[in-house]
Amino acid sequence: MQFKDIIEKKRNGEKLSRDEIEFFISGYTAGDIPDYQVSALLMAVYFQGLDREETFWLTDAMKRSGDVADLTAIPGIKVDKHSTGGVGDKTTLIVAPLCAACGVPVAKMSGRGLGFTGGTVDKMEAIPGFRTALEQTEFEGIVRTVGMSVIGQSAHIAAADKKLYALRDVTATVENIGLITSSIMSKKLASGSDAIVLDVKTGRGAFMKTQESARQLAEWMVDIGKRSGKKMAAFITDMEQPLGKGVGNSIEVMEAIDTLKGKGPEDITELSRQLAGYMIYIGGKAASHEEGVKMADRCIRDGSGLKQFRAFVQAQGGNPDITEDPSLFPQASCVLELRASGSGYVSALDAETVGKASQLSGAGRAKKEDPVDLAAGIILNKKVGDAVKPGDLLATLYANDGEKARAALQVLESAYGFSEQPPEKRPLIFDIIE
């Protein structure tokens, strides 16, 4: 088989066979096919597309290009949750303990943040002593005994994806539905869970800017998961403004703890209970999504979700006392306030701009190797729909570098829009794809 023939076939809009896709992924992973030829194929795919069958074959080949976790030794239906990325999205830290408290095991591999979106691994490392790098046997042992574990993604999971994504990034071939789907789902399928609930974000702070593109991605990912024998569902949710009030690593963990105590912001509480409810249902512990939501609510009210979170933190080396003493988190030396200059209502709060301000403060990274300031970030004291008058506190920015803080505050100010009348309220959840 000649790789040039595969490039030509896709360039002409023909469907690739499973064998051809296997040849492509195995050869590229092994280093036998050069970047310049793969770049040509990626561009052909970008323009000609992949159908769902080709996308399934590509996803499966990418999944098998590295380690595939075997979680069969863990009793029960293992459920994973994946978000396509957003600003202020700390739902994993809330839904996983709620699910585990209801008897649904959660074995999750998460990533680090890049650009204006945050990463769960960075957030967990804001907890003093917490370990995100565990051997597979320890990871599985914690899931068996505690009910949940969250670790960093192994470099050996879906090895082809790491090479392909780096090439897509520099060849302007990222935005293709088949390539996006295979990139996300190859890693999720290799993680070994039996069921996956996806949170597909849409809006200014999301990768998929429109509801139409988010729906298409959700439908493709659910289809690929089902073809792979997994139980699947995808929520399409709003990311026009940040989720919750906290943006940043320590700040988001503290807000997740507040939510488990029943004191979280309305939007993060509602999305978390809905996601957890579906995970409890798909994990076989509830007869319906609605019953799952009620079970999640009960775990917040009776404190069992928070107790589960403490046990999880302790099992991975973290200090569980952070649930009662926020001063144990890394602290920022520089605190700046953004205040309103006029009266009216907050009509817009651009999630991407808030994310960029948080990144500038030190809470995010521009390159994968950049360090993050775990204490840096933003608390949004006013969000869309809130009334304001002159002098009201709009947001509080935290950093350990005064110059970075002042630059971030200027960007943050541009994220806010105001109107004389209350804006129309946007739905938090647009749809659920099953």
C-alpha positions as CSV (number, residue, x, y, z in Angstrom):
1,M,0.0,0.0,0.0
2,Q,1.4,3.4,-1.0
3,F,0.5,6.4,1.2
4,K,0.5,8.7,-1.9
5,D,-2.5,6.7,-3.2
6,I,-4.4,7.3,0.0
7,I,-3.8,11.0,-0.3
8,E,-4.9,11.0,-3.9
9,K,-8.0,9.0,-3.1
10,K,-9.2,11.4,-0.4
11,R,-8.2,14.4,-2.5
12,N,-10.6,13.2,-5.1
13,G,-13.4,12.9,-2.5
14,E,-13.5,9.1,-2.3
15,K,-14.1,7.1,0.9
16,L,-11.1,5.5,2.5
17,S,-11.2,1.9,3.6
18,R,-10.7,0.7,7.2
19,D,-7.4,-0.9,6.1
20,E,-6.2,2.4,4.6
21,I,-7.0,4.3,7.7
22,E,-5.2,1.6,9.9
23,F,-2.2,1.9,7.6
24,F,-2.2,5.7,8.0
25,I,-2.4,5.7,11.8
26,S,0.0,2.8,12.5
27,G,2.5,4.1,10.0
28,Y,2.4,7.7,11.3
29,T,2.6,6.6,14.9
30,A,5.6,4.5,14.2
31,G,7.3,7.3,12.3
32,D,7.2,5.5,9.0
33,I,5.1,8.2,7.3
34,P,6.6,11.8,7.2
35,D,4.8,14.9,8.4
36,Y,4.6,16.4,4.9
37,Q,2.6,13.5,3.5
38,V,0.2,13.4,6.6
39,S,-0.2,17.2,6.2
40,A,-1.4,16.6,2.6
41,L,-3.9,14.0,3.8
42,L,-5.2,16.2,6.6
43,M,-5.8,19.1,4.1
44,A,-7.6,16.7,1.8
45,V,-9.7,15.5,4.7
46,Y,-10.4,19.1,5.7
47,F,-11.9,19.9,2.3
48,Q,-13.4,16.5,1.4
49,G,-14.5,15.4,4.9
50,L,-14.9,12.0,6.5
51,D,-18.2,10.2,6.8
52,R,-19.3,8.7,10.1
53,E,-18.0,5.2,9.2
54,E,-14.6,6.6,8.3
55,T,-14.6,8.7,11.5
56,F,-15.4,5.6,13.5
57,W,-12.5,3.7,11.9
58,L,-10.1,6.6,12.5
59,T,-11.2,6.9,16.1
60,D,-10.8,3.2,16.7
61,A,-7.3,3.2,15.1
62,M,-6.2,6.2,17.1
63,K,-7.6,4.6,20.3
64,R,-5.5,1.5,19.7
65,S,-2.4,3.5,18.9
66,G,-1.5,3.7,22.6
67,D,-2.5,2.2,25.9
68,V,-6.2,1.2,26.4
69,A,-7.2,1.1,30.0
70,D,-9.0,-2.1,31.3
71,L,-11.3,-1.2,34.1
72,T,-13.2,-4.5,34.2
73,A,-11.8,-5.3,37.6
74,I,-13.8,-2.4,39.1
75,P,-17.4,-3.5,39.9
76,G,-20.3,-1.6,38.4
77,I,-20.8,0.6,35.4
78,K,-17.9,3.0,35.1
79,V,-19.1,6.4,33.9
80,D,-16.9,9.2,32.5
81,K,-17.8,12.8,31.9
82,H,-16.1,15.1,29.3
83,S,-16.5,18.8,28.6
84,T,-15.4,20.3,25.3
85,G,-13.9,23.2,27.3
86,G,-15.0,26.5,28.7
87,V,-14.4,29.2,31.2
88,G,-15.2,28.6,34.9
89,D,-16.2,25.0,34.2
90,K,-15.5,23.1,37.4
91,T,-18.4,20.6,37.1
92,T,-16.1,17.5,37.2
93,L,-15.2,18.4,40.8
94,I,-18.9,18.4,41.7
95,V,-20.5,15.7,39.6
96,A,-17.9,13.0,40.3
97,P,-18.4,13.0,44.1
98,L,-22.1,13.1,43.7
99,C,-22.1,10.1,41.4
100,A,-19.6,8.2,43.6
101,A,-21.8,8.9,46.6
102,C,-24.7,7.3,44.7
103,G,-22.6,4.1,44.0
104,V,-21.6,5.0,40.4
105,P,-17.8,4.6,40.0
106,V,-16.0,7.5,38.2
107,A,-12.6,6.8,36.8
108,K,-11.5,9.9,35.0
109,M,-8.4,11.0,33.1
110,S,-8.3,14.8,32.6
111,G,-6.1,17.3,30.9
112,R,-4.4,20.6,31.7
113,G,-5.6,24.0,30.6
114,L,-4.3,25.7,27.5
115,G,-5.2,29.2,26.3
116,F,-8.3,30.7,27.9
117,T,-9.9,27.5,29.0
118,G,-9.1,25.8,32.3
119,G,-8.0,22.2,33.0
120,T,-9.2,19.9,35.7
121,V,-5.7,18.6,36.5
122,D,-4.4,22.2,37.2
123,K,-7.4,22.8,39.5
124,M,-6.8,19.6,41.5
125,E,-3.1,20.5,41.9
126,A,-4.2,23.7,43.7
127,I,-5.1,21.4,46.6
128,P,-2.0,21.0,48.8
129,G,-0.4,17.6,48.4
130,F,-2.8,16.4,45.8
131,R,-1.3,13.9,43.3
132,T,-2.6,13.7,39.7
133,A,0.1,11.3,38.5
134,L,-0.8,7.8,39.6
135,E,0.1,4.3,38.4
136,Q,-2.8,2.5,36.8
137,T,-3.0,0.0,39.7
138,E,-3.2,2.8,42.3
139,F,-5.8,4.6,40.1
140,E,-8.0,1.6,39.9
141,G,-7.5,0.8,43.6
142,I,-8.8,4.3,44.6
143,V,-11.8,3.9,42.3
144,R,-12.6,0.6,43.9
145,T,-12.2,1.8,47.5
146,V,-13.3,5.4,47.3
147,G,-15.6,5.3,44.3
148,M,-13.8,7.9,42.2
149,S,-10.4,9.1,41.0
150,V,-9.3,11.9,38.7
151,I,-5.8,11.8,37.3
152,G,-3.8,13.4,34.5
153,Q,-4.0,11.8,31.1
154,S,-1.2,9.3,30.3
155,A,1.1,10.3,27.5
156,H,0.6,6.8,26.1
157,I,-3.2,7.1,25.7
158,A,-4.2,7.6,22.0
159,A,-0.6,8.2,21.1
160,A,-1.5,9.1,17.5
161,D,-3.7,11.9,18.6
162,K,-0.9,13.9,20.2
163,K,1.2,13.8,17.0
164,L,-1.8,14.5,14.7
165,Y,-3.1,17.4,16.8
166,A,0.2,19.1,16.8
167,L,0.3,18.8,13.0
168,R,-3.3,20.0,12.6
169,D,-2.6,23.0,14.8
170,V,0.2,24.2,12.4
171,T,-1.5,23.3,9.1
172,A,-4.9,25.0,9.8
173,T,-6.8,21.7,9.7
174,V,-8.2,21.7,13.3
175,E,-11.8,22.7,12.4
176,N,-13.1,19.5,10.8
177,I,-15.9,17.6,12.4
178,G,-14.4,14.1,11.7
179,L,-11.0,15.1,13.0
180,I,-12.4,16.8,16.1
181,T,-14.6,13.8,16.9
182,S,-11.9,11.3,16.5
183,S,-9.5,13.4,18.6
184,I,-11.8,13.6,21.5
185,M,-13.4,10.2,21.4
186,S,-10.2,8.2,20.8
187,K,-9.0,9.5,24.2
188,K,-12.3,8.9,25.9
189,L,-12.7,5.4,24.6
190,A,-9.1,4.5,25.5
191,S,-9.8,5.6,29.1
192,G,-11.9,2.4,29.7
193,S,-15.2,3.6,31.1
194,D,-18.5,1.9,30.1
195,A,-20.5,5.0,29.7
196,I,-19.7,8.6,28.8
197,V,-21.7,11.8,29.3
198,L,-20.5,14.7,27.2
199,D,-20.9,18.4,27.9
200,V,-20.6,20.1,24.5
201,K,-20.3,23.9,25.1
202,T,-21.5,26.5,22.7
203,G,-21.1,30.3,22.7
204,R,-18.3,32.9,22.8
205,G,-16.3,31.0,25.4
206,A,-16.5,27.6,23.6
207,F,-14.7,25.9,20.7
208,M,-18.0,25.4,18.9
209,K,-19.4,29.0,18.6
210,T,-22.9,28.1,17.3
211,Q,-25.6,25.8,18.5
212,E,-25.6,24.2,15.1
213,S,-21.9,23.2,15.2
214,A,-22.2,22.1,18.8
215,R,-25.2,19.9,17.9
216,Q,-23.3,18.3,15.0
217,L,-20.3,17.5,17.2
218,A,-22.5,16.1,19.9
219,E,-24.4,13.8,17.5
220,W,-21.1,12.6,15.9
221,M,-19.5,11.8,19.2
222,V,-22.6,10.0,20.6
223,D,-22.7,8.0,17.4
224,I,-19.0,7.0,17.6
225,G,-19.4,6.1,21.2
226,K,-22.4,3.9,20.6
227,R,-20.6,2.2,17.6
228,S,-17.9,1.4,20.1
229,G,-20.3,-0.3,22.5
230,K,-20.6,2.5,25.1
231,K,-23.6,4.1,26.7
232,M,-23.7,7.7,25.5
233,A,-25.3,11.0,26.0
234,A,-24.3,14.6,25.2
235,F,-25.6,17.8,26.8
236,I,-25.4,21.0,24.7
237,T,-24.8,23.8,27.2
238,D,-24.3,27.6,27.2
239,M,-20.8,29.1,27.3
240,E,-21.7,32.7,26.3
241,Q,-20.7,33.8,29.8
242,P,-18.5,31.9,32.3
243,L,-20.0,29.1,34.3
244,G,-20.3,30.1,38.0
245,K,-18.5,33.1,39.5
246,G,-15.0,31.7,39.9
247,V,-12.4,31.5,37.1
248,G,-9.0,30.2,38.1
249,N,-7.5,27.1,39.8
250,S,-7.8,27.5,43.6
251,I,-10.9,29.8,43.1
252,E,-12.7,27.1,41.1
253,V,-12.0,24.3,43.6
254,M,-13.4,26.6,46.4
255,E,-16.5,27.2,44.4
256,A,-16.9,23.5,43.7
257,I,-16.7,22.9,47.5
258,D,-19.3,25.6,48.1
259,T,-21.6,23.9,45.5
260,L,-21.3,20.5,47.3
261,K,-22.3,22.3,50.4
262,G,-25.4,23.7,48.7
263,K,-24.1,27.2,48.5
264,G,-22.9,27.4,44.9
265,P,-24.0,29.8,42.2
266,E,-27.3,29.0,40.5
267,D,-25.9,28.1,37.1
268,I,-23.1,25.8,38.2
269,T,-25.4,24.1,40.7
270,E,-28.1,23.5,38.1
271,L,-25.7,22.1,35.4
272,S,-23.9,19.9,37.9
273,R,-27.1,18.4,39.3
274,Q,-28.4,17.7,35.7
275,L,-25.1,16.1,34.6
276,A,-24.7,14.1,37.8
277,G,-28.3,13.0,37.5
278,Y,-27.8,11.6,34.0
279,M,-24.5,9.9,35.0
280,I,-26.3,8.3,37.9
281,Y,-29.1,7.1,35.5
282,I,-26.7,5.9,32.8
283,G,-24.6,4.2,35.6
284,G,-27.6,2.0,36.5
285,K,-28.4,3.5,39.9
286,A,-31.6,5.4,38.9
287,A,-34.6,4.5,36.8
288,S,-34.6,7.8,34.9
289,H,-32.6,11.1,34.5
290,E,-35.1,12.8,36.8
291,E,-34.6,10.3,39.5
292,G,-30.9,10.7,39.2
293,V,-31.2,14.4,39.7
294,K,-33.2,13.8,42.9
295,M,-30.5,11.5,44.1
296,A,-27.8,14.1,43.4
297,D,-29.9,16.7,45.2
298,R,-30.1,14.4,48.2
299,C,-26.3,14.0,48.2
300,I,-25.9,17.7,48.4
301,R,-28.4,18.2,51.2
302,D,-27.2,15.3,53.4
303,G,-23.5,16.2,52.9
304,S,-22.6,12.8,51.4
305,G,-21.2,14.4,48.2
306,L,-18.9,16.6,50.2
307,K,-17.8,13.6,52.3
308,Q,-17.1,11.7,49.1
309,F,-15.0,14.7,47.9
310,R,-13.0,14.7,51.1
311,A,-12.3,11.0,50.9
312,F,-11.2,11.3,47.3
313,V,-8.8,14.2,48.1
314,Q,-7.3,12.3,51.0
315,A,-6.8,9.1,48.9
316,Q,-4.8,11.1,46.4
317,G,-2.5,12.7,49.0
318,G,-4.4,16.0,49.3
319,N,-5.3,17.8,52.5
320,P,-9.1,17.2,53.0
321,D,-9.2,20.1,55.5
322,I,-9.4,22.5,52.5
323,T,-13.2,21.9,52.5
324,E,-13.4,23.9,55.8
325,D,-10.4,26.1,55.6
326,P,-9.9,28.1,52.3
327,S,-6.7,29.7,53.7
328,L,-5.0,26.3,53.0
329,F,-5.1,27.1,49.3
330,P,-2.4,29.1,47.6
331,Q,-3.0,32.8,48.3
332,A,-2.6,35.8,45.9
333,S,-0.6,38.8,47.0
334,C,-2.3,41.3,44.6
335,V,-6.0,41.9,44.7
336,L,-7.7,44.4,42.3
337,E,-11.3,45.4,42.0
338,L,-13.4,46.3,38.9
339,R,-16.3,48.6,39.8
340,A,-19.3,49.9,37.8
341,S,-19.3,53.5,36.5
342,G,-23.0,53.7,35.7
343,S,-26.4,52.3,36.4
344,G,-28.3,49.6,34.5
345,Y,-28.0,45.8,34.0
346,V,-25.2,43.6,32.9
347,S,-26.2,42.6,29.4
348,A,-23.1,40.7,28.3
349,L,-20.1,39.0,29.9
350,D,-17.9,37.6,27.1
351,A,-16.6,34.3,28.4
352,E,-13.6,34.2,26.0
353,T,-12.5,37.7,27.1
354,V,-12.9,36.7,30.8
355,G,-10.8,33.6,30.1
356,K,-8.1,35.6,28.4
357,A,-8.1,38.0,31.4
358,S,-7.7,35.0,33.8
359,Q,-4.9,33.7,31.6
360,L,-3.1,37.1,31.7
361,S,-3.4,37.1,35.5
362,G,-1.3,33.9,35.6
363,A,-4.1,31.4,36.0
364,G,-3.7,30.0,32.4
365,R,-0.9,29.1,30.0
366,A,-0.2,30.2,26.4
367,K,2.0,27.1,25.8
368,K,1.8,23.6,27.2
369,E,5.1,24.0,29.1
370,D,4.2,27.3,30.8
371,P,3.7,27.3,34.6
372,V,0.4,28.4,36.1
373,D,-0.2,30.6,39.2
374,L,-2.6,28.4,41.2
375,A,-3.8,31.4,43.3
376,A,-4.5,33.7,40.3
377,G,-7.9,34.2,38.8
378,I,-11.2,36.1,38.9
379,I,-14.4,36.2,41.0
380,L,-17.3,37.6,38.9
381,N,-19.4,39.5,41.5
382,K,-21.9,40.5,38.8
383,K,-23.1,38.4,35.9
384,V,-25.6,38.8,33.0
385,G,-29.0,40.0,34.3
386,D,-27.7,41.5,37.5
387,A,-28.6,45.2,38.2
388,V,-25.7,47.6,38.9
389,K,-25.3,51.1,40.1
390,P,-22.2,53.4,40.2
391,G,-19.5,51.9,42.5
392,D,-20.9,48.4,42.6
393,L,-18.2,45.7,42.6
394,L,-18.3,43.9,39.2
395,A,-15.4,41.6,39.6
396,T,-12.3,40.9,41.8
397,L,-9.0,39.9,40.2
398,Y,-6.3,37.9,42.0
399,A,-2.6,37.6,41.0
400,N,0.9,37.5,42.3
401,D,2.3,39.9,39.8
402,G,1.1,43.5,39.8
403,E,1.9,44.2,36.2
404,K,0.1,41.1,35.0
405,A,-2.9,42.0,37.3
406,R,-3.3,45.5,35.9
407,A,-3.1,44.2,32.3
408,A,-5.6,41.5,33.1
409,L,-8.0,44.0,34.7
410,Q,-8.1,46.1,31.5
411,V,-9.0,43.0,29.5
412,L,-11.6,42.0,32.0
413,E,-13.3,45.4,31.9
414,S,-13.8,45.0,28.1
415,A,-15.7,41.7,28.8
416,Y,-18.7,43.5,30.3
417,G,-21.6,45.0,28.4
418,F,-24.5,47.0,30.0
419,S,-28.0,48.0,29.1
420,E,-30.9,50.1,30.5
421,Q,-33.3,47.1,30.5
422,P,-32.8,43.5,31.8
423,P,-31.5,41.3,29.0
424,E,-33.4,38.2,27.8
425,K,-32.2,35.1,29.8
426,R,-30.5,32.4,27.8
427,P,-31.1,28.7,28.5
428,L,-28.3,26.9,30.4
429,I,-29.0,23.6,28.7
430,F,-30.2,23.7,25.1
431,D,-30.6,20.0,24.4
432,I,-29.6,16.4,25.4
433,I,-28.5,14.1,22.5
434,E,-29.1,10.4,23.3
